[in-house]
Amino acid sequence: MNSDKIIIAIDGYSSSGKSTMAKQLAREIGYRYIDSGAMYRAVTLYAMRHGLIGPDGSVDEPGVVNALEDISIDFHVEGERQYTMLNGENVETQIRTLEVSNHVSPIAAIAPVRHALVKMQRAMGKTRGIVMDGRDIGTVVFPDAEMKVFCDASAERRAERRYKELSDKGEQVKYEDVLANVINRDHIDENRAESPLRCADDAVRLDNSRMTIEEQNRWLLDLYNRITRQ
Ligand code: DC
């Protein structure tokens, strides 16, 4: 029943494994999974394609804000797979490149970008029964979410995971560059003026540096069961 469904907010550092476990929990309990980071990545890809990010990485902020009215973001679900759609185009592969990762934090720091995406995210949560992951889901998007988790792992461990992910996809990257990107994004995400990354007071913290994917999935499902059976 819809009224029984809750909102689950999973926040944390980049590559902390939150998407993997959020996706798995959503599948297990029949909820919709929303990757809010994909939405910031889609805006970044649009900005890159439209010359709003210079070769030196400088961002044309008014240009990006103006472009917001021309950007529509959606998720297309096909069985177990989910694709991010930017103005009707499947951009799932393009938004995961290191190039997009390198430009996304300054885009995500622009207040009107955040306001527009938070509005979309709240609309997606109207029906409840969602697991959303990101940086500000438990603090800003859904401060009343019934279940909140904040995920962390060492920067080296997170860089290893992201390096493996990119290499498996055939992207030629150096581990040192991935680590630098992880550290740099942490810094920008934690220090931006608009809704910086922080753990909500009522979130359950998880450091998964030494956990396998199966262990963290089980941990999350146990937490969900504890919360919903109270
Ligand atoms: O989770 P991710 O690495 O795909 O997120 C990409 C970037 O988007 C990340 O550097 C920070 C930003 N982001 C954010 O500011 N707020 C969110 N709710 C989700 C992501």
Residues whose N, C-alpha, C, O or C-beta is under 5 A from the ligand:
A	BS01	DC	S14 S36 G37 A38 Y40 V104 S105 A108 D133 G134 R135 D136 R185 D189
